[in-house]
Amino acid sequence: MNGIDKLKNYPHKHLLGIEGLLPNSLNFLLDLSQKYVKFLEKNSKKLDYLKNKTCINLFFENSTRTRTSFELAGKKLGADMLNISVGTSSIKKGETLIDTAMTLNAMQPDLIVVRHNDAGAVKLLSEKVNCGVINAGDGPHEHPTQALLDALTILSRKKTIAGLKVAICGDIMHSRVARSNIHLLNTLGAEVRVIGPATLIPKEIDSLGVKVFYNMKDGLKDIDIIIMLRLQLERMSGSFVPSIREYFRFYGLDREKLNYAKPDALILHPGPMNRGVEIDTELADDLDRSAIFDQVRMGVAVRMACLKALVKK
C-alpha cells in the first residue's frame, strides 16, 4: 500500500454523482481502487487509515449488497460503521429528511453513505451536514460507486476504457446505473450506446452523448463491453413492455445476440439479475464472457477508495 497517500487527493467534499467529475478525479479513485484490489487479494488484515472515524450507512431503500459492501469496506479501513435501519427509525414515523440530517450531524460522523428513492435527496442531505456524503443511489438519478466498480472491472479485463465501444442495454429509463456509467465512460473516452425498447429509452438521452438503438442486432455491432440492466418493474407505473417473455425475446441477452458483438465482448450486470429476463443463465455463468461476479469483488475495493478519499484526517 506504499505510495497511496502520495497520490493527488480527491478534491471534493462529497461524491454525489459522476456528472461533472474530471478525468483526474475519476482516475484517482480508480487508481486507488486498483491498489485496494491487490491489497485484498493478499491480505485478510485490517488497515488503520480510518481508525477512530465514524461512518454511517443510511439506507432508505433496501440493498443488501451495496450496504454490506460499504460496511465491509469501512471495517477493512478500521472505521466504526453504524447502520441505521429506516424501517425502525424516527424517519419512518414522519421525521423529515432535513430533521434526520440535523440529528445525524449532531452525532458528528466523519462520513454518511446515503441511498434514497428520490432523485436529489442525497444532495439535499449533504447541504445540511458538516461531513462528507457518498451517494449510494438516489432514485433514477445516479449511482456513482456502481459506475466506478464497473469501470474497474472493465480495466481489469481490457486494461483501458478510452476507445472502447460500450453498449448499455435494457431499462435505461429507470436506471441510475445507466446515467452514472454514461457520464463516466464518456469522460474517460469510450463510445457509448444505449439499446432498448422506445418505451424504456428517455427522450433526449442522446443529449448525454450516446447513440440510441432500438434493436440488439444493430446496437451490439462491434461492441467491446455489454452492460445489461435489470428491468425495474417496481419503478414502473403503467405498461412499458408487452410481457416478460416478449422482452427477453427481443432484448434479453443470449448466445445468439451476443454473436452480434465482438468475439471477446465482455458482459456486465449491476445486479440483482433477473435470469431469463435480461440475461440467459448460461451467459451469466460463463466466466470467460461474463464479469458479473468480478463486479461484486471489485465493489469492496472501490468503496474503500471512496471512503478513504472523502474521510479527511
N, C-alpha and C positions, 0 to 999 in steps of 0.2 A: 504493500500500500504506500511505499515511499513515493513522494513526489506529488501525491494528490493535492495537498494543501498549497503546492506551488502553482497550481493551475489558476487561471484568472477566475475570480469569484463570479458567481451568478449575480448580476447587478440589480435584481428586482426583489422587492419585499415579499411578493406573493407569486403563486403560479395559478392564475385563474383561467388561462387558456393558452393555446399555441398561437392564435392570431396575434400578430404584432411583434412576436419574438424574432430577433435577428438570428442569422446563422451561427454567430459566435456563441450566443446563449444556448441554442439547441445543441451545438457541438460540444459545449462544455458539459452539459448534462449527460449527453451520450458517452463522451469520453470517460466521465466519472462512473457512469453505469457499467461500462465495459471493465473497468478496474474492479468494481464490486462483483461482477460475474466471475472473474478469475479468483477473487478472494473467496467467494462462496464455494467454488469448486474444490478448493484446497483446505478450507478451514471450517470447523464447526464452532469455533470460539466466538465470543462477542468482542466487539470493539468498544472503546470508551469515548468516542468522539462526542456523543450526546449525553454523557454521564451527568446526572442531576438536571437534565432537561425534561420538561413535561410536554407530551404531545397528546392532543385529544382527537379521537375519532368520533365525529358527529354525523351519523348517517340517518337521514330522513327517509331513505329508500333502502330496502334490503339489498345487500351484495356481499355474500359470504367471501367470495374470492378477493375482491378489492379491499374490503375491510381487514381481512386476515393478512393479506399481503402487506398492507401498511403497518399492521401491528407487529408482524414478524420483522419487517424492515427496521422499525423503531427499536425493537428489542435487540437486534443484531448490532445496532449502533450504541446501545447502552442507555437508551432513553426510557423514561417512565411513560407507559402508554395507558391512557384512560379511554375506555369505550363507553359512550353514552347511548343507551337504548331509548330511542324516541318513543317507542310504544309504551314505556312505563314512566316517562318523564313528564314534567310540567308542560312541555311543549304540546303533548297530546291533549292536555287538559285546557288548552286555549292560550297558552303563552305565545306572544308574537316572536317572530324571528329576531327583531331588534331587542326585545327583552332578553331573549336567550343569549344574544351576542354580549349584552351588558353583563349578564350573570357570569358567562364564561370568562369575560375579560377581567372580572373581579378576582377570578381564580389565578390570574397571571400565568397562563400557559405560555410556552415558547412557540407552539405551532398548533393550528387547528386544521384537521382534514375534514372536508365537508362534502357530503353527497346530498343533493336536494332534487325534488321532482320539478321545480320551477326554474326556468332559464333566468339567470341574473340574480338568483337568491344568494349564491356564494359570494358574488361581488358585493352585494349589499352588506352581508355579514362582515366581509373584510374591511369595510369602511367604518365599522363600529368597534373594532378590536385593535389592540396595540401590537399584537404578534402577527407573524406570517400566517397565511392561509393557503392551503392547497385545494384546488377543485378536484374532487373525486367523481365528478359528473353532475351537471346541473341541467335537468330536463333534456330537451333536444339540442342544447347549446354546444357544450364542449366536454371532452374527457381527456385532458392533456396527458396524464400519465399513461393512458392506454395507447395513445399515438406514439409516445416515446418508446414504450416497450415493443410496439410493432416495428418501429424504426430500428431498434436494437436487434430485433430478431432478423430483420432483413439484412442488416450489416453483418450479422454472424454467419450468414449463408452466402451473401453476394458481395460483401466487402465494401460496397459503395451504395449510395442512393442516387447520386447525380447520374442522369442519363437513363435510368430505368423507366420502363413503362409499367404503370400500376393501374389495375382495374379494381374499383370498389363496387361491389355488386349487391343488389337487393334493396332493402328498405332504407333508402337514402333519406327519405322524408323525416323519419323519426329518429335518426341516428346521430347522436353527439360524437360517436367514434368516427363517423364519416367526416364530419366537419373538422375535427382536430387533425385527422390524417391528411385531409386535403391541404390544410394550411401548412403542416409540417413538410409534406412531400414536395409541394410547390416551392417552399422556401429553400429546400435542400437540393433542388434541381431535377426532380423527377417529372415525368409526363403523367398526368393523372386523368383517368377516365372514370365515369360513373355509368353503371348499367342497371337497368331495372324497368319495370312497367311504368308507363306515364303517370299512373296514379300515385306512385311512390317516389317520383323524382320532383323535387321542389322547383317551382317556377324560378327562372333567372339563376339557377345553380351554376350556369356557365359563367356568371359574373365572378365566381371564385377561381376561375382559371382552369376549368375542367372541360373535357369533351364529353358530350352526352350521347349514350347509345341506348336503344330500346330493345335490342336483341343480343344474345350472348355470342352468336357467331361472329358478328362484326366487331363487337366490343372487345372480345378476347384475342383478336388477331395480333400476333407479335407481342403479346403481353409477357412481362417477366414475373410480376407479382399479382396474385389474385387475392383480394381481401373480401371474404364473404361476410355478409351481415345477417344478424338474426332478424327474422320477421317479428316485429314488436306489436303483436296483436293487442297487448294491454294499453297501448297508446293510441289505438285506432278507434275513432268514432265513425261508424259507417262501414261500408264495404269497399275495401281497397283492392282486394283480389277476389276472383270468382270462387276459388276453392284452394285448399292446401295442395290437392293433387295437381290442379292446373298450374299453380305457382311452381311446384317442383319440376313439372314437365318443361316449362319454358325458362325458368330462372334458377332452378336448383343445380348445383354443380355436380356433374357425374363424369365418368371417364370420357364419354363422347364429347361433351362440351369442353372438357379440359384439353382435348386434342386440338382445339382451335388456337390455343396459346402456344408459346414456345415449348420445345420439348423438356426444358429444365425449369419451367414456370413453377413458382413456389406458392403454396396455398396457406393463407392465414385466416383466422376467425377469432374475433374478440371474446366469444363465448357469452353465455352458455349456448351450446349448439343445439339446434333442433335437427337431429339426424333424420334424413328423408324429407326434410322441408327445404332447407337451403343448401344442404350438402349431403352427398351419399356417404354412408358409413364406411365403405371400403376406402374412399379417398381420405376421409378424416383420419383414418388409422394408418395410412400409407406414410411411413416415416421418411421416405425418400422425397415425396412430393409435398407433404403436409408439415408445417412448422407450428401447428396449433399447440402442441404440448411444450415446445420451446418457448412460446409466448408466456405460458404460465411460469416457467422457470425464470424468464427474464424479468417478470413483474417485481420480484423482491429486490433485485439489484437496482432497477430503475427507481423504485420508491425509496430505497436507501439513498440514492444520489439526490433525489429531490428533497428529502428531509435534511440531509447534510448541507445542501446548498442554501436552504432557507432558514435553518436554525442558526442564529448568529451566536458566536462565542461571547 
